[in-house]
């Protein structure tokens, strides 16, 4: 099941021409990101930290505060991850934080912070005094990721198939359908997040949070495009999405033979 969470947040809108090294396909949020301004965040940070520690003055309880789902850095990180999956950030190319920040309508700081996070994930490499180079990956790395994921996920899924009741599988139906919806419109980035969401939800039934975290990280790495690799076609996305729904149907029916065949085929034939 190639590429896939419930979305970590709303995906920013894009505008053509955002990434100069990806001709004809780049997209970035139009205009400035709504609401968030780095100076405002800086001014409010001390008060928020005090509230988080339970500190307040004059004996009054801390005032309730609105919690935004995304900071500027979070929105930029989402946008950059989507650009990686879509191939808009080109493997081997170097991108500077100031240049990307100008196109997003923000300072270089949240872009640099987001890029540092992507460097930890292995998506980019730090190039001193220049910026960040998108990691170049080949088929061997993709095959190795698929092998490791299979070693982790296949036995867990087969074990869950024998123990989890049908009604608990049924609640995952919207997640499987979300992958189909993203595949139908050929949205690779949306498919990547929904694909991971489905896998996370399945593995979460094991109750092992460390397993879910490690498997999700491997899954994310497997979704980045290969060097000079062809873009995933809509038909391929639809085929992968169909595996989600077929697997869920078999799990609900508790058909262990079909579950085992689908799970093994899933990891042998695709990266999702």
Secondary structure, 3 states (H helix, E strand, C coil): CCCCCCCCCCCCCCEECCCCCCCCCCEECCCCCCCCCHHHHHHHHHHHHHHHCCCCCCCCCCCCCCCCCCCHHHHHHHHHHHHHHHCCCCCCCEECHHHHHHHHCCCHHHHHHHHHHHHHHCCEEEECCCEEEECCCCHHHHHHHHHHHHHHHHHHHHHHHHHCCHHHHHCCHHHHHHHHHHHHCCCHHHHHHHHHHHHHHHHHCCCCHHHHHHHHHHHHHHCCCCCCCCCCCHHHHHHHHHHHHHHHHHHHHCCHHHHHHHHHHHHHHCCC
